[in-house]
Amino acid sequence: MVSQIQPPTQPEVIYPDSDGQPIANNTIQFGWIVEIKQNLDWLFADEPNVFVAGDLFWYPVEGRNKIVNAPDVLVVLGRPKGDRLCYQQWKEEGVAPQVVFEILSPSNTQTEMDKKLLFYDRYGVEEYYIYDPEKNNLCGWLRSEDGLDVIPQMEDWVSPLLKIRFVPSSEGLQLYRPDGERFLTYTEISRNVEQERQRAEQERQRAELAEQARRDAIPRLLQMNLSIEQIAQALALSVEEVRTLAKAQLKGLGVEPEV
C-alpha cells in the first residue's frame, strides 16, 4: 500500500496592526494629524465609498508582511467606510490609498522620509504631502507618467483628488474645503456647534414669545370690535386659527365666546 505524502502546510502570515510606537511624538504633530483626519472625515461624511484613516498600517502585497507603512493620514477613494485593523490592499479590490499626508516631528530622519517617498511612489499613491510644523514647511508630490514628481509651487495648491486648497503662510499652514471653509480644530468645531445650538435656542424662544404675543393680542383686538377676518389678517393667522384661539382664551377668562 502506497501512502500519500501530504505537502507541508504554509504557515499563516500575520499582519500586525501595531508596532508598539506612539501615533505621534509630540502634541503639535498629534494635533495636525487629528485636524486633517477629522476634517477629511467631515468633508466626505456623505460619501459612503471614501475611507479615511490615521496611523493605519497599510500592507500593499499579500504574503509580504515586512512591506508595510503607516501614513499619518491616508485617503482611499472607492473603498467603503468602516473599521479596519489594518489596510490589506488585496482585500480592498487592489485599491491603493490615493492621497497620503505625513506630519514631521523632530525625530524623523531624512533617510526615513526618503524611504517613505520610495514606498508611496512604488505602491501607487497619487498625491503625497509632507508638512513640518516646526519649520512651517510644506512639500507635495503628484503622480505623473514617471511616478511621483515634486509639486514646484504649493502656494494655493488645490488637490486634484480631494479639491482641498493648501495655503502656507508665515503663521502656519491653512487648509480649505472646496466650499471655501477653513479646516477647523476639534475645539473650534465644538465651539461652533455650541454657538449654533445657542442661536437655535434663542431663535426658538423668540418664536415662542412672538407666537404668544399674537395669541394674547386676540382678546384685545376683539374688544376693539375688529372682525375675525380683520384679526386674522393683522396677525398673519388663518380665520379658523383666530376663531379657535379666541374661543379658548375667552373661555379661560370666563367669558362666553360669541365668535
N, C-alpha and C positions, 0 to 999 in steps of 0.2 A: 504494500500500500504506500502510495506516494503522498506525502503531506504537503499542503500548500504553505509556502513561506510568506507570511504577511509582510508587506513593506513597512518600514518604520514610519510611525506617525510623526507628522511635523509638529513641533511644539507651537502652541498658540502664541501669537505675537501680542504682547501687551503694549498698549498705547497710553502712557501715563498722562494724567490731566494736570499734573503739578510737578515742579522741580524743587519745591520747598523754598523758593525765593519769594520775597515780597513783591506785590504788584508794582510798587513804586518805592524809590529810595528816600523821598522827602515829600513834604506836604505840597510843595509847588508842583512837582511832577504829577502827583496824585490828583491835585485839583484840576489840572489841564486834561488829564485822561478822563476824569469823570465828566467834566464840562463838555468835551467833544462827544463822548459816547452818549450822554443823556440828550444833548441837543439833536444828534442824529436820530436817536430813538423817537424824539418828538417830531422831527421833520418827516420821518417815514412811518409814523404811527398808523396811518390809514392804508399802508401798503403791506398786504399780507406776505408778499414774497420779497421782502428786503430784510436780511438778517444782519444785525449789528451786534458786535461783541467787543469786550475789553479784556485784554490779557488772556486770551483763549489760545490754547495750543492748537496749531494748525499742522496736520500731517498730510502732505501732498501725495505721498507714494505709499500704496498698500504694501505691507510687509517690511517697511523700512522705518522703524520707529526712532532711528537716530536722525532722520531727516525731519526736522521739526523747528518751528519758530512760534513765538507768541507775541504778535504785534500788540502794541499798546491799545490800538483801536483798529478793527477791521470791519469792512462793509462788503456783504455779498449780495449782489443784485440777482434775483431769480431763484433764491432759496427761501423756504418758509421760515417765519419766526418760530421760536421755540427754544427750550433749554437744551444745551449740549454739554457734555463733559469735556469734549474736545471736538475740533472740526476735522473729520476724516474725509478727505476730498472724494475718495472713491465711493463713499456712501451718500454723497451730495451731487450725484449725476456728473461727477468730474468737474464741477464748477469751482474755480479758484476764487478767493477773495479778490475783488477788483480794485478796492481802494484800501490803503493801509496808512495809518498815522503812527509815528514814533515821537515821543516826548523825551528829550535828552535829560539826563541827570549827570552830575559831575563824575559819577563812576563809569559812565560809558566811554569806551576807548575807540579810537579811530579804526583799529583793526576789527573790533566788534561790529561797528556800523558798516564797514566795508563788506563784511560777511553777510550782514542783513540785506544790503543792497543787492549783492550777488544772488542771494536766496530769492528775494522778491522778483528779480529780473528773470531768473531761471524758471520759476514756477507760476508765472502768468499774471502778476499784479499789473494793473493798467495805470494806476496813479499811486505815487508814493510821496508822502510828505513828512519832513522832519522839522520839529520846532525845538529850539534850545531856549528855554525861558530865561536862563541866567545871562546869556549873551544876546537875548532877543533877536535870534537869527532864524530865518525860515528858509528852507530849501525844498524843492519839489522835483519830481521826475514824472515824465509822461511816456507811455509806451509808443514807440514808432515801429517801423518795419524791422529795425535793427535791435530792438529791445528798449529798455528804459533810458530815455535821454533827459538830461538836465533841462528844467524849465528856466530859461535865461532871465525872465522878469516875473517876480512873484507879486509885485505891487498890483492890487486889484485883479489878481488872477482868479478866474472862475473855473471851478472843477467841471470838466466836460460831463462827468457821470453824475455827480451829486448836485451840481448847479449852485454850490455854495461859493461865496466870494471871500478871498483872503485879503486882509488889509493890514499889512505891517505898518507900525508907526513907532515913534520914539517911546511911546508909553506902553508898548507891547502889541502883540498880535490880536486882531479882532476878526471874527468870522461872522458872515452874514448869510441868512437864509435866502432862498430865491425870492421871497416876498419882501426882502429888504430889512427884515427884523434881525437885530443882532443876536448872536448866541449869548445866552444868559447863564450865569452860575445858578446852582441849586438855591442859594439864598435869595437871589434876585427873582427867580421863578416863584418861590414860596411867598415872597413879599408881594409880588404882583397878583398872585392868586388871592391873598388875604385882602388886598386893596379892592380887588374886583368883587369879592364877597361882601365887603363893607358897602361898596357902592350899590350893589344889588339890594342889600338890606335897606339902605337909605331910600332907594327908589321905591321899594315895596311899601315902606312906611309912608312916604309922600303920597303914593297912590291910594293907600288906605285912608289917609286923612282927607284927601280930595274927594274920595267917594263918600266918606261920612259927611263931609260938608255939603255935598249935593243932596244927600238924603235929608239932612237936618233942615235944608232950605225949603223943602216941600210944604210943611205946615205954614211957614211964614208967607210963602207965596200964595197959598190958598186963602189965607186971611186977607191978602191984598186983592182978593176977588179975581185972581188970574185963573183962566180955564186950565183944565188938564192938558190940553193941546199946547197952550202957551208955555206952561211949566216944562213940558217935555222938550219943547224947542229950546227954551232958555238953558236947560241943564244938560242938553245933548243926551236925553234918555228917550226911550220909546214911550208912547202913550200908555201902554199896558204896564210898563215898569213903574211909571209915576202913579198910576191908579192903584197898583198893588202896594207900593210903598206908602202911599197916602193913607190907605185903609189901615195898614198895620200900625202906622205911627199914631193916627187919630185914636185907634182903639187903645193903644198903650197910654194915651193921655186921658182915657175915659170919655172920649168924645165919640158920639155915634157918627160914623162916616156917612157923608152924603155924596161921595164921588162914585 
